[in-house]
Amino acid sequence: MKKLTKAQNRVYKANLKLMYKNKRAPSLYEISEFLGFTSSNAVQEHLINIAKKGYIKLTPGQSRSIVITDQTVCAYCRRGD
């Protein structure tokens, strides 16, 4: 997998933290709010680029469709269940 940029890594880690906390995929708004962004457009663009690099999968047109593809991180997300 290609390496994430600093901004992409920040969005990716926020997504993981919210998934772990809420036990479900976050919405674009929730990620934006968590990171202090005023718009979810930037988050959406970062998520698309993160998906292109293979870290996540997205289902177009479906909310809360972020699926983690990195198995090491998936184990982290399930910790505590």
C-alpha positions as CSV (number, residue, x, y, z in Angstrom):
1,M,0.0,0.0,0.0
2,K,1.1,3.5,-0.7
3,K,1.9,5.7,2.3
4,L,-0.7,8.2,3.4
5,T,-0.1,12.0,3.5
6,K,-0.1,13.7,6.9
7,A,-3.7,15.0,6.3
8,Q,-4.9,11.6,5.1
9,N,-3.4,9.9,8.1
10,R,-5.1,12.4,10.4
11,V,-8.5,11.6,8.7
12,Y,-7.8,7.9,8.8
13,K,-6.9,7.9,12.5
14,A,-9.9,10.0,13.3
15,N,-12.1,7.4,11.5
16,L,-10.5,4.6,13.5
17,K,-11.0,6.4,16.8
18,L,-14.7,7.1,16.0
19,M,-15.2,3.5,14.9
20,Y,-13.7,2.1,18.0
21,K,-15.7,4.6,20.3
22,N,-19.1,4.2,18.5
23,K,-18.8,0.6,17.3
24,R,-19.9,1.7,13.8
25,A,-18.6,3.6,10.8
26,P,-18.8,7.4,11.4
27,S,-20.5,9.8,9.0
28,L,-18.6,12.5,7.1
29,Y,-20.1,15.0,9.4
30,E,-18.9,13.2,12.5
31,I,-15.3,13.0,11.2
32,S,-15.4,16.6,10.2
33,E,-16.7,17.7,13.6
34,F,-14.1,15.5,15.4
35,L,-11.3,17.2,13.4
36,G,-12.7,20.7,13.7
37,F,-13.4,21.1,10.0
38,T,-16.2,23.5,8.9
39,S,-17.0,21.4,5.8
40,S,-17.2,17.6,5.2
41,N,-16.0,18.1,1.6
42,A,-12.3,17.9,2.6
43,V,-13.0,14.7,4.6
44,Q,-14.8,13.2,1.6
45,E,-11.8,13.9,-0.7
46,H,-9.3,12.5,1.8
47,L,-11.5,9.3,2.3
48,I,-11.6,8.8,-1.5
49,N,-7.8,9.1,-1.8
50,I,-7.4,6.8,1.3
51,A,-9.6,4.3,-0.5
52,K,-7.5,4.6,-3.7
53,K,-4.5,3.7,-1.6
54,G,-6.2,0.5,-0.3
55,Y,-6.6,1.3,3.4
56,I,-10.4,1.5,3.3
57,K,-13.3,0.6,1.0
58,L,-16.2,3.0,0.3
59,T,-19.7,2.3,-1.1
60,P,-20.7,5.3,-3.2
61,G,-24.1,6.8,-2.3
62,Q,-24.3,5.0,1.0
63,S,-23.8,6.7,4.3
64,R,-21.5,5.2,7.0
65,S,-20.0,2.9,4.3
66,I,-16.3,3.1,5.4
67,V,-14.8,-0.4,5.8
68,I,-11.3,-0.8,7.0
69,T,-9.2,-3.2,4.8
70,D,-6.0,-3.2,6.8
71,Q,-6.3,-6.3,9.0
72,T,-3.8,-5.1,11.6
73,V,-6.0,-2.1,12.2
74,C,-9.2,-4.2,12.2
75,A,-7.9,-6.1,15.2
76,Y,-7.4,-2.8,17.0
77,C,-11.0,-1.7,16.1
78,R,-12.4,-5.0,17.6
79,R,-10.4,-4.8,20.8
80,G,-12.6,-4.7,23.8
81,D,-15.6,-6.4,22.2
